[in-house]
Amino acid sequence: MPGLGRWPGSRGTWPEGTVDLMRAIRRDPIRETGETGVVQRTRYRGMVYDSARWDGFQLRPGDIVISTPPKCGTTWTQMICALLVLQQRELPEPLAMISPWLDMVTRARTQVFADLAGQTHRRFVKTHTPLDGLPLDPSITYICVGRDPRDVALSMDNHLANLDVAEVELARAEAAAIDGIELEPLPPPPPRPDDRRERFWRWIDDDSDPTNSPSNLRFTLTHLRSFRDAPDDLDVVLLHYDDLLDDLDGQMRALARRLDIDVPADRWPELVEAATLTEMRRRADVTVPGASRHQWRDPAQFFHKGTSGQWQDLLDDADGVRYASRLRSLAPPDLVSWLHGGAIE
């Protein structure tokens, strides 16, 4: 079994079978074609997303699908792709309009499809759906980003605290009315523990079915495993959040080569600067999804700290042992090592 790997120059290495990220991962297909001739996809759905919205979407050769677990660098990767494809520092419209989250039910599916159909540049579409829930096409590039799940948990905690649920409900209802469908009412959110550690462990220990659950450790690892086990005819690119933090310039240049995009040498400095989290936070009205709909109490807080290792001030040695045990129950050693830059004891 080939291992996953990071791009050249990264800190992380695999104990065996390391391969360059520039190559597609070679694995067995993850699904079969049914008797009807229609490829059977796993359906992932929650109260604000539904992967069935991909049904009928017409992919184009060269499309880029950015498929990451929540809070692993999705919006950052969208911005990087926007800068590489459009090659201009100032976006012509909000990032969420240029690169919509196709599964998100807070925008009418008909409008999202129409917007994407009207785009003449190379398209890059956002999703949080794992690979086995997406239409698969060898002419498409699929990008996934991994991040230390401990940081994901803390980032998601900030995300939920910043979310204006009432505005999300309103956008959801308006979108459903445009599409002529009925959606179940959003259930009341579960009580939010006052203790930060308790909230952390609730995210780690949540055993909800990944096909019908919010963000948690199990869903995050399920998503990443779907890319680890990608069909061998797909063009898959894996990025790591820490590599983007450590060498944004190098990672952007490597991704441009991977996507066969030529960028004039004199454009690189301004494009890389525009992709920094500091600059994206400064322009939160354009870069943050849902900012124009006031779905965040503070759009700039969407990016929160944007750092790694935040968990170190929260967890003690006993927590580390507990976390490692939970990881081993959900993911193989090679995936665990890749996410954490080495083995977890």
C-alpha positions as CSV (number, residue, x, y, z in Angstrom):
1,M,0.0,0.0,0.0
2,P,1.5,3.3,-1.0
3,G,1.7,5.9,1.7
4,L,0.5,9.5,1.5
5,G,3.1,12.2,1.5
6,R,3.5,15.9,1.7
7,W,5.0,18.1,-1.0
8,P,8.8,18.3,-1.3
9,G,10.4,20.3,1.4
10,S,7.8,19.7,4.1
11,R,8.6,18.5,7.6
12,G,6.5,15.4,7.6
13,T,7.6,12.1,6.2
14,W,6.1,8.7,5.9
15,P,7.7,5.7,7.5
16,E,7.3,3.6,4.4
17,G,6.2,3.9,0.8
18,T,6.4,7.7,0.7
19,V,5.2,9.2,-2.6
20,D,5.3,12.7,-4.0
21,L,2.1,14.7,-3.6
22,M,2.4,15.7,-7.2
23,R,1.2,12.2,-8.2
24,A,-2.3,10.9,-7.9
25,I,-2.7,8.3,-5.2
26,R,-3.1,4.8,-6.6
27,R,-5.8,2.8,-4.8
28,D,-8.7,0.6,-5.6
29,P,-12.0,2.2,-6.7
30,I,-14.3,3.1,-3.8
31,R,-17.6,2.4,-5.5
32,E,-19.2,0.5,-8.3
33,T,-21.7,1.2,-11.1
34,G,-25.1,-0.1,-10.2
35,E,-27.5,-2.0,-12.5
36,T,-29.0,1.2,-13.7
37,G,-25.7,2.4,-15.1
38,V,-25.6,5.3,-12.6
39,V,-22.6,5.5,-10.4
40,Q,-23.7,5.0,-6.8
41,R,-22.4,7.7,-4.5
42,T,-22.6,7.9,-0.7
43,R,-25.0,10.7,0.3
44,Y,-23.7,13.0,3.0
45,R,-26.3,15.4,4.5
46,G,-27.0,17.5,7.5
47,M,-29.3,20.5,8.2
48,V,-27.2,22.9,6.2
49,Y,-25.7,20.7,3.4
50,D,-26.7,17.9,1.1
51,S,-24.3,16.1,-1.3
52,A,-27.3,15.2,-3.5
53,R,-27.1,18.7,-4.8
54,W,-24.3,17.5,-7.0
55,D,-26.8,15.4,-9.0
56,G,-27.1,16.8,-12.5
57,F,-24.1,19.2,-12.1
58,Q,-22.1,19.3,-15.4
59,L,-18.4,19.1,-14.7
60,R,-16.0,20.5,-17.3
61,P,-12.6,19.1,-18.1
62,G,-10.1,21.0,-16.0
63,D,-12.5,21.9,-13.2
64,I,-11.0,22.0,-9.7
65,V,-13.0,20.5,-6.8
66,I,-11.7,21.7,-3.4
67,S,-13.0,19.0,-1.0
68,T,-11.8,19.3,2.6
69,P,-13.0,18.5,6.1
70,P,-14.4,21.7,7.8
71,K,-11.9,24.0,9.4
72,C,-8.9,22.4,7.6
73,G,-8.1,25.4,5.3
74,T,-11.0,25.3,2.8
75,T,-11.4,29.0,2.3
76,W,-7.6,29.5,2.3
77,T,-7.3,26.9,-0.5
78,Q,-10.2,28.6,-2.4
79,M,-8.4,31.9,-2.2
80,I,-5.1,30.4,-3.4
81,C,-6.9,28.8,-6.4
82,A,-8.7,32.1,-7.1
83,L,-5.4,33.9,-7.2
84,L,-3.8,31.3,-9.4
85,V,-6.7,31.1,-11.9
86,L,-7.6,34.7,-12.1
87,Q,-4.1,36.1,-11.5
88,Q,-5.4,39.3,-9.9
89,R,-5.1,40.5,-6.3
90,E,-8.6,42.0,-6.2
91,L,-11.4,39.6,-6.7
92,P,-14.2,40.7,-9.0
93,E,-16.8,39.5,-6.5
94,P,-16.9,37.7,-3.1
95,L,-15.0,34.5,-3.0
96,A,-18.1,32.5,-2.1
97,M,-19.7,33.6,-5.4
98,I,-16.7,32.7,-7.5
99,S,-16.2,29.4,-5.7
100,P,-19.5,28.4,-4.2
101,W,-20.1,25.6,-1.7
102,L,-22.2,23.5,-4.0
103,D,-23.7,21.4,-1.2
104,M,-24.7,24.3,1.1
105,V,-28.4,24.7,1.3
106,T,-28.3,28.4,2.2
107,R,-28.1,29.3,-1.5
108,A,-30.6,28.1,-4.1
109,R,-29.2,25.2,-6.1
110,T,-30.6,26.6,-9.3
111,Q,-28.7,29.9,-8.7
112,V,-25.5,28.1,-7.9
113,F,-25.7,26.0,-11.0
114,A,-26.5,29.0,-13.2
115,D,-23.6,31.0,-11.7
116,L,-21.1,28.2,-12.4
117,A,-22.5,27.6,-15.9
118,G,-21.9,31.2,-16.7
119,Q,-18.2,31.2,-15.6
120,T,-15.7,31.3,-18.5
121,H,-12.6,30.9,-16.4
122,R,-11.4,27.6,-15.0
123,R,-13.8,26.7,-12.3
124,F,-12.9,25.8,-8.7
125,V,-15.8,24.6,-6.5
126,K,-16.0,24.1,-2.8
127,T,-17.4,21.1,-0.9
128,H,-17.0,19.4,2.4
129,T,-18.3,16.1,1.0
130,P,-15.8,13.2,1.1
131,L,-14.6,11.8,-2.2
132,D,-17.0,8.9,-2.2
133,G,-19.9,11.3,-2.2
134,L,-18.8,13.3,-5.2
135,P,-19.0,12.7,-9.0
136,L,-15.7,11.3,-10.0
137,D,-14.1,12.3,-13.3
138,P,-10.4,11.7,-14.4
139,S,-10.4,15.1,-16.2
140,I,-11.0,16.9,-12.9
141,T,-8.5,17.8,-10.2
142,Y,-9.6,17.1,-6.6
143,I,-7.8,19.0,-3.8
144,C,-8.0,17.9,-0.2
145,V,-6.3,19.6,2.8
146,G,-5.4,17.9,6.1
147,R,-4.8,19.5,9.5
148,D,-4.0,18.4,13.0
149,P,-7.4,17.4,14.3
150,R,-6.7,19.0,17.7
151,D,-6.5,22.4,16.0
152,V,-9.5,21.6,13.9
153,A,-11.5,21.0,17.1
154,L,-10.6,24.3,18.5
155,S,-11.2,26.1,15.3
156,M,-14.6,24.6,15.0
157,D,-15.4,25.7,18.5
158,N,-14.7,29.3,17.5
159,H,-16.7,28.8,14.3
160,L,-19.8,27.7,16.1
161,A,-19.6,30.5,18.7
162,N,-19.3,33.0,15.8
163,L,-22.2,31.7,13.7
164,D,-25.5,33.6,13.6
165,V,-27.9,30.7,13.5
166,A,-30.9,32.9,12.9
167,E,-29.3,34.3,9.7
168,V,-28.4,30.8,8.5
169,E,-32.1,29.7,9.0
170,L,-33.3,32.7,7.1
171,A,-31.0,32.0,4.1
172,R,-31.8,28.3,4.2
173,A,-35.6,29.1,4.0
174,E,-35.1,31.6,1.2
175,A,-33.0,29.2,-0.9
176,A,-35.5,26.3,-0.4
177,A,-38.4,28.6,-1.6
178,I,-36.5,29.5,-4.8
179,D,-35.7,25.9,-5.5
180,G,-39.3,24.9,-4.7
181,I,-38.4,22.4,-2.1
182,E,-39.2,21.9,1.6
183,L,-36.6,21.4,4.2
184,E,-37.0,20.2,7.8
185,P,-36.7,22.9,10.4
186,L,-33.3,23.3,11.9
187,P,-33.2,21.6,15.3
188,P,-32.2,23.7,18.3
189,P,-28.4,23.5,18.8
190,P,-27.3,21.3,21.7
191,P,-26.4,23.1,24.9
192,R,-22.9,24.5,24.7
193,P,-20.7,23.5,27.7
194,D,-19.0,26.3,29.4
195,D,-15.8,24.4,29.7
196,R,-13.5,24.6,26.7
197,R,-12.0,21.1,27.4
198,E,-15.4,19.6,27.6
199,R,-16.3,21.1,24.2
200,F,-13.0,19.7,22.8
201,W,-13.7,16.2,24.0
202,R,-17.3,16.3,22.8
203,W,-15.9,16.9,19.3
204,I,-13.3,14.2,19.6
205,D,-15.6,11.5,21.1
206,D,-18.7,12.2,18.9
207,D,-19.5,8.9,17.3
208,S,-22.3,10.1,15.0
209,D,-22.7,8.5,11.6
210,P,-20.4,10.5,9.2
211,T,-23.0,10.5,6.5
212,N,-25.4,12.5,8.7
213,S,-23.3,14.4,11.2
214,P,-21.8,17.7,11.9
215,S,-18.0,18.2,12.1
216,N,-16.2,15.9,14.5
217,L,-13.1,13.8,14.6
218,R,-14.8,10.7,13.0
219,F,-16.1,12.7,10.1
220,T,-12.8,14.5,9.6
221,L,-10.9,11.2,9.4
222,T,-13.6,9.6,7.2
223,H,-13.1,12.5,4.7
224,L,-9.3,12.2,4.7
225,R,-9.5,8.4,4.3
226,S,-11.7,8.8,1.2
227,F,-8.8,10.7,-0.4
228,R,-6.2,8.2,0.9
229,D,-8.2,5.5,-0.8
230,A,-8.9,7.4,-4.0
231,P,-9.5,5.5,-7.3
232,D,-6.3,5.1,-9.3
233,D,-7.6,7.0,-12.3
234,L,-8.2,10.3,-10.4
235,D,-6.1,13.4,-10.3
236,V,-5.8,14.0,-6.5
237,V,-3.7,16.6,-4.7
238,L,-3.2,16.5,-0.9
239,L,-2.1,19.6,1.0
240,H,-1.3,20.0,4.6
241,Y,-2.3,23.1,6.6
242,D,1.1,23.3,8.3
243,D,2.9,23.3,5.0
244,L,0.8,26.3,3.9
245,L,1.7,28.0,7.1
246,D,5.4,27.2,6.8
247,D,6.0,28.0,3.1
248,L,3.0,29.6,1.4
249,D,5.0,30.9,-1.5
250,G,6.5,27.4,-2.2
251,Q,3.1,25.7,-1.8
252,M,1.4,28.1,-4.2
253,R,4.1,27.7,-6.8
254,A,3.9,23.9,-6.5
255,L,0.1,23.9,-6.8
256,A,0.4,26.1,-9.9
257,R,2.7,23.6,-11.5
258,R,0.4,20.8,-10.5
259,L,-2.6,22.6,-12.1
260,D,-0.5,23.5,-15.1
261,I,-1.0,27.2,-14.5
262,D,1.7,29.7,-15.6
263,V,2.2,32.8,-13.5
264,P,4.4,35.6,-14.6
265,A,7.4,36.0,-12.3
266,D,6.6,39.6,-11.4
267,R,3.1,38.6,-10.2
268,W,4.1,36.1,-7.6
269,P,4.8,38.6,-4.7
270,E,1.4,40.3,-4.8
271,L,-0.5,37.0,-5.2
272,V,1.3,35.3,-2.3
273,E,0.7,38.4,-0.1
274,A,-3.0,38.4,-1.0
275,A,-3.2,34.7,0.0
276,T,-1.9,35.3,3.6
277,L,-4.3,34.8,6.4
278,T,-3.6,38.3,7.6
279,E,-4.7,39.8,4.3
280,M,-7.7,37.5,4.0
281,R,-8.8,38.5,7.5
282,R,-8.4,42.1,6.6
283,R,-10.7,41.6,3.6
284,A,-13.2,39.4,5.4
285,D,-16.1,41.0,3.7
286,V,-14.9,39.5,0.4
287,T,-13.2,36.3,1.6
288,V,-15.4,34.9,4.3
289,P,-18.3,32.7,3.1
290,G,-21.7,34.1,4.1
291,A,-20.2,37.5,5.1
292,S,-22.5,39.4,2.8
293,R,-25.5,37.7,4.4
294,H,-24.3,38.6,7.9
295,Q,-24.1,34.9,8.9
296,W,-21.2,35.7,11.3
297,R,-21.2,37.8,14.4
298,D,-17.7,38.9,13.4
299,P,-16.6,37.9,9.8
300,A,-12.9,38.6,10.6
301,Q,-13.2,36.0,13.5
302,F,-14.0,33.3,10.9
303,F,-10.2,32.9,10.4
304,H,-9.6,33.1,14.2
305,K,-6.0,32.5,15.0
306,G,-5.0,30.5,11.9
307,T,-2.2,28.8,13.7
308,S,-1.1,25.3,14.7
309,G,-0.5,23.9,18.1
310,Q,-3.3,25.9,19.8
311,W,-4.3,22.7,21.7
312,Q,-1.0,22.6,23.6
313,D,-2.3,25.1,26.2
314,L,-5.4,23.0,26.7
315,L,-4.3,19.3,26.9
316,D,-2.1,17.6,29.4
317,D,-0.2,14.3,29.1
318,A,-3.2,12.2,30.1
319,D,-5.3,14.0,27.5
320,G,-2.6,13.1,24.9
321,V,-2.9,9.4,25.8
322,R,-6.6,9.5,25.5
323,Y,-6.5,11.4,22.2
324,A,-4.0,8.9,20.7
325,S,-6.2,6.0,21.7
326,R,-9.2,7.6,20.0
327,L,-7.2,8.2,16.9
328,R,-6.0,4.6,16.7
329,S,-9.6,3.5,16.8
330,L,-10.5,5.6,13.8
331,A,-7.6,5.8,11.4
332,P,-4.6,3.8,10.2
333,P,-1.1,4.7,11.3
334,D,0.0,6.3,8.0
335,L,-2.8,8.8,8.0
336,V,-2.3,9.6,11.7
337,S,1.4,10.2,11.0
338,W,0.8,12.4,8.0
339,L,-1.7,14.6,9.9
340,H,0.6,15.1,12.9
341,G,3.9,15.2,11.2
342,G,5.0,12.0,12.9
343,A,3.8,9.2,15.1
344,I,1.5,9.9,18.0
345,E,2.2,8.0,21.2
